[in-house]
């Protein structure tokens, strides 16, 4: 007996829930060959505000968790992602990730990247912090702390690139609002399903799909956003607009750049959204 397949509905991911856009809009997602793949929600300014509220609400708990615990959760995300390896490959192949083999390799690379950042979560403070020599009878210690809420415009690479910009932000205790790849957003929402079942508190990562030019400037101008990653912005004018808006409350900004996502990521993306706290303490007291 033949039956109709159940087509997946791709929604937003805000505060641990999967709402449709409050505007009721969606847009068609197609393959590089122009073949229809699915409809994705088209997020609005209101959705972006809701995502920032969710990220801010979750920030105290997430930043207050031990780095070891954050690393455990990131490792759990890697486990869950690997368990859905075939599903992600089926979504990535039509999105321009090559054939089935290349898509599977992309999933494996994303899993490895999550494990890598999970391992760094409780070590970055030792590498980036310092005991400073000072002229006086004092201990002078510098330690890194998370910046706060970070808005991320994700790169075109729908999975490895996405993981490579999100993982370092949350591994260091920040929360984030992510604008997924505009032409290839489907894997981002499926990744959100992985996050929702991986012990990651709702609101740590919030995923919006839609038009970069519509959402990014509002996030850049939002006074409760502390950092801005413009890696995925391809339009120079849009990037400039966002940078100018971000200057209003002195956001930390990571400018657009072409990156080889398969290369060793280093620790630059983790330290970019960290603040340094320095404490003085008298010796012998």
C-alpha positions in Angstrom: 0.0 0.0 0.0 1.5 3.3 -1.0 1.5 6.3 1.3 2.5 9.9 1.3 5.8 10.7 2.9 5.8 13.2 5.9 7.6 16.3 4.7 9.7 17.9 7.3 8.7 21.4 8.6 11.7 23.6 9.1 11.1 26.2 11.9 13.1 28.6 13.9 14.9 27.6 17.2 14.4 30.1 20.0 14.7 29.5 23.7 14.7 25.8 23.3 11.4 25.7 21.3 10.7 25.5 17.5 8.3 28.3 16.7 7.3 29.5 13.2 8.2 33.1 12.4 5.8 35.5 14.0 5.3 37.1 10.6 4.0 33.8 9.2 6.5 34.1 6.3 8.6 31.4 4.7 10.9 31.2 1.7 11.8 28.4 -0.7 15.2 26.7 -0.3 16.6 25.3 -3.6 19.6 23.3 -4.6 22.4 24.9 -6.6 20.7 23.4 -9.6 17.5 25.2 -8.8 15.6 22.1 -7.5 13.1 22.8 -4.7 14.2 21.3 -1.4 11.9 22.7 1.3 10.4 25.9 2.7 12.2 27.6 5.6 10.8 30.1 8.0 11.7 33.7 7.2 12.5 35.3 10.5 11.5 38.9 11.3 12.9 41.7 13.5 10.5 40.5 16.2 11.9 36.9 16.0 15.4 38.4 16.4 14.4 40.3 19.5 12.8 37.2 21.0 16.0 35.3 20.3 18.2 37.9 22.1 15.8 37.8 25.1 16.2 34.1 25.3 20.0 34.2 24.9 20.2 36.9 27.7 17.9 35.0 30.0 20.1 31.8 29.7 23.5 33.6 29.9 23.9 33.7 33.7 23.3 30.0 34.1 25.4 29.0 31.1 28.3 31.3 31.9 28.2 30.2 35.5 28.4 26.5 34.6 31.8 24.9 35.1 34.0 24.8 31.9 34.2 21.1 32.4 30.4 20.8 32.4 30.2 22.9 29.2 32.8 20.6 27.6 30.7 17.5 28.6 27.6 19.0 26.9 29.6 19.9 23.7 30.8 16.3 23.6 27.2 15.1 24.0 26.3 17.3 21.0 29.0 15.6 19.0 27.7 12.2 20.0 24.1 13.1 19.0 25.3 14.6 15.7 27.2 11.4 14.8 24.2 9.4 15.6 22.3 11.3 12.9 25.1 11.2 10.4 23.1 9.7 7.6 20.3 12.2 8.0 22.7 15.2 7.8 24.4 13.7 4.8 21.0 13.5 3.0 20.5 17.2 3.6 24.0 18.3 2.8 24.4 16.5 -0.5 21.6 18.4 -2.3 22.8 21.7 -0.7 26.0 21.6 -2.7 28.3 19.6 -0.5 29.1 17.2 -3.3 28.1 13.6 -3.4 27.1 11.3 -0.6 30.7 10.5 0.3 31.7 14.2 0.5 28.6 14.9 2.6 29.4 12.2 5.1 33.0 13.5 5.3 31.5 17.0 6.1 29.5 15.5 8.9 32.5 13.7 10.3 34.5 16.9 10.2 31.7 18.8 12.1 31.7 16.0 14.8 35.5 16.3 15.1 35.3 20.0 15.4 32.8 19.8 18.3 35.0 17.3 20.1 38.0 19.6 19.6 36.2 22.6 21.2 34.7 20.4 24.0 38.3 19.6 24.9 39.3 23.2 25.0 36.4 24.4 27.1 38.2 23.8 30.4 41.7 24.6 29.2 41.3 28.0 27.5 41.5 29.8 30.8 44.9 28.3 31.6 46.2 29.3 28.2 44.6 32.7 27.9 44.9 33.7 31.6 48.0 34.8 33.3 49.8 35.5 36.6 51.3 39.0 36.0 54.6 40.2 37.6 54.0 43.5 39.3 56.1 46.0 41.3 54.7 45.5 44.7 53.6 42.9 47.3 50.6 41.7 45.3 49.3 38.8 43.4 48.0 40.0 40.1 45.9 37.5 38.2 44.2 37.8 34.8 41.4 35.4 33.9 39.1 35.3 30.9 35.3 35.7 31.2 32.6 35.4 28.5 31.5 38.5 26.8 27.7 37.8 26.9 25.3 37.5 24.0 26.9 37.1 20.6 25.1 37.5 17.3 26.5 35.3 14.5 26.0 35.5 10.8 26.9 32.0 9.8 29.0 31.2 6.7 27.7 29.6 3.6 29.2 26.2 4.6 25.9 24.8 6.1 27.4 22.4 8.7 31.1 22.5 9.3 31.2 26.3 8.9 28.2 26.7 11.2 29.7 24.5 13.9 33.0 26.2 13.6 31.5 29.6 14.5 29.0 28.5 17.1 31.1 26.0 19.1 33.9 28.4 20.2 31.3 31.0 21.3 29.4 28.6 23.6 32.4 26.7 24.7 33.7 29.8 26.5 30.4 30.5 28.2 28.7 32.9 25.8 25.2 32.5 24.5 24.3 33.3 20.9 21.8 34.1 18.2 22.7 32.6 14.8 21.5 33.7 11.4 21.9 30.5 9.4 23.2 30.4 5.8 20.6 32.0 3.7 20.8 29.7 0.7 21.4 26.5 2.7 19.6 26.8 6.1 18.2 23.3 6.5 21.1 21.7 8.2 21.1 24.5 10.8 17.6 23.6 11.9 18.4 19.9 12.0 21.5 20.8 14.1 19.1 22.7 16.4 17.2 19.5 16.9 20.4 17.9 18.0 21.1 20.7 20.4 17.6 20.4 21.9 18.3 16.8 22.8 21.9 17.2 24.0 21.6 18.6 27.5 22.3 22.1 26.1 20.0 24.5 28.0 17.4 26.1 25.8 18.4 29.6 24.8 22.2 29.0 24.7 22.0 28.7 20.9 19.1 30.3 19.0 18.8 29.8 15.3 17.1 32.1 12.8 16.6 31.4 9.1 15.8 34.1 6.6 17.4 37.1 4.9 20.7 38.3 6.2 20.0 41.8 5.0 16.8 41.9 7.0 18.0 40.4 10.3 21.7 41.2 10.7 21.4 45.0 11.0 18.9 44.7 13.8 21.1 42.3 15.7 24.1 44.6 15.1 22.1 47.5 16.6 20.6 45.6 19.5 21.8 47.1 22.7 21.7 43.8 24.6 24.0 42.1 22.1 27.6 42.2 23.3 29.5 40.6 20.3 29.0 40.3 16.6 30.5 37.7 14.2 30.0 38.8 10.6 31.9 35.9 9.1 29.0 34.9 6.8 28.3 38.4 5.4 29.3 38.4 1.7 28.0 41.9 0.9 30.5 44.6 1.8 27.9 47.3 2.2 25.9 45.2 4.6 29.0 44.4 6.6 29.8 48.1 6.9 26.3 48.9 8.0 26.4 46.2 10.7 29.9 47.4 11.9 28.6 51.0 12.2 25.6 49.9 14.2 27.7 47.7 16.4 29.8 50.6 17.4 26.9 52.2 19.3 27.4 50.0 22.4 31.1 49.0 21.6 30.3 45.4 20.6 33.2 43.1 19.9 33.1 42.6 16.2 34.7 39.8 14.1 34.8 41.0 10.5 33.9 39.0 7.4 36.7 36.7 6.2 37.2 33.8 3.8 38.2 30.8 5.8 39.2 27.2 5.1 36.9 25.5 7.5 38.8 22.2 7.2 42.0 23.8 8.5 43.1 23.8 12.1 40.9 26.4 13.8 43.3 27.6 16.4 42.0 29.4 19.5 41.3 32.8 17.9 37.6 32.4 17.8 37.4 31.5 21.4 39.5 34.4 22.6 37.7 36.9 20.4 34.6 36.9 22.6 36.3 36.8 26.0 36.8 39.7 28.4 39.8 39.7 30.7 39.3 40.3 34.4 42.3 41.2 36.4 42.4 40.8 40.2 44.9 42.3 42.7 45.4 40.7 46.1 47.9 41.6 48.7 50.6 38.9 49.4 50.3 37.3 52.8 46.6 38.3 53.5 
